[in-house]
Amino acid sequence: MSEREGQHKPENAETPRGPMGDTLPGREKEDPRTGGGQRQEEVENRPNVGTVTPEDYPEKDRRDSRP
């Protein structure tokens, strides 16, 4: 099996143990969390998916909801 750049090797994410068998977190060869994902988009560049206008609701519901 050929290795690709950024491919995770589980043996590199194992937490090493000290002489008394206690774990030594933060000393893994690789970060065990998911890596290689896309970078987060800047807020200004994110698509707006939650905008609702009154026209999105039926006319009857718009009339009923007015104070």
Buried (B, 14 or more C-beta within 10 A) or exposed (E): EEEEEEEEEEEEBEEEEEEEEEEEEEEEEEEBEEEEEEEEEEEEEEEEEEEEEEEEEEEEEEEEEEE
